[in-house]
Amino acid sequence: MPDAGAIRSARQRWAAPGSSHDRTVAVLRVVLPVAIGIMAAFVVVLPLYAGGDVSFLLDKKKVAVAQERIRIQSATYRGQDD
């Protein structure tokens, strides 16, 4: 089991200016906003270049109409009302 002094010195090295943590934060400070910008641009541009028709129109003369209204057969109620 490591002693408290070794753990404390490891934490101090990690928290010291110029440590690996500082370098990681400095890199992520640039990389994360750039990655978010690229993903946002991708989301905006992709629909413009995607093939196929996204929307459609229904002609009410060509749509099948049911002769009877919706009905419920053998309804089962579970639970309890307050």
C-alpha positions in Angstrom: 0.0 0.0 0.0 1.5 3.4 -1.0 2.1 5.9 1.7 0.3 9.2 1.9 3.4 11.1 0.8 3.7 9.2 -2.4 0.0 9.8 -3.2 0.3 13.4 -2.3 3.4 13.9 -4.5 1.7 12.2 -7.4 -1.3 14.5 -7.1 0.9 17.5 -6.9 2.7 16.4 -10.1 -0.6 16.0 -11.8 -1.8 19.4 -10.6 1.4 21.3 -11.3 1.5 23.9 -14.1 2.6 22.3 -17.4 1.6 18.8 -16.3 -0.1 16.2 -18.6 -3.5 17.4 -17.3 -2.7 20.9 -18.5 -1.6 19.7 -21.9 -4.8 17.6 -22.2 -7.0 20.5 -21.3 -5.2 22.8 -23.7 -5.6 20.3 -26.6 -9.3 19.6 -25.8 -9.9 23.4 -25.6 -9.2 23.5 -29.3 -10.3 20.1 -30.5 -13.8 20.0 -28.9 -15.1 23.2 -30.4 -13.7 22.3 -33.8 -15.3 18.8 -33.6 -18.7 20.4 -32.6 -18.4 22.9 -35.6 -17.7 20.0 -38.0 -20.6 18.0 -36.7 -22.9 21.1 -36.9 -21.8 21.8 -40.5 -22.4 18.1 -41.3 -25.9 18.2 -39.9 -26.7 21.4 -41.9 -25.2 20.3 -45.2 -26.2 16.6 -45.3 -29.9 17.2 -46.1 -28.9 19.4 -49.0 -26.9 16.7 -50.7 -29.0 13.7 -49.6 -30.8 12.0 -52.6 -34.4 11.1 -52.7 -37.6 12.9 -52.0 -38.1 13.7 -48.4 -41.7 14.9 -48.5 -44.7 13.7 -50.4 -48.2 14.9 -51.2 -51.3 12.7 -50.8 -54.1 13.0 -53.3 -57.4 12.5 -51.4 -58.9 10.8 -54.4 -56.2 8.1 -54.5 -56.2 7.3 -50.7 -58.3 4.4 -49.6 -61.1 5.3 -47.2 -62.4 2.8 -44.6 -66.1 2.1 -44.8 -66.6 1.7 -41.1 -65.3 3.7 -38.2 -62.8 2.3 -35.7 -64.3 0.0 -33.1 -63.1 -1.7 -30.0 -63.7 -5.4 -29.4 -63.2 -7.0 -26.1 -61.7 -4.0 -24.3 -59.9 -4.9 -21.1 -59.3 -2.2 -18.5 -56.5 -2.7 -16.0 -55.4 -0.6 -13.1 -57.3 1.7 -10.8 -58.7 5.2 -11.1 -58.1 7.6 -8.3 
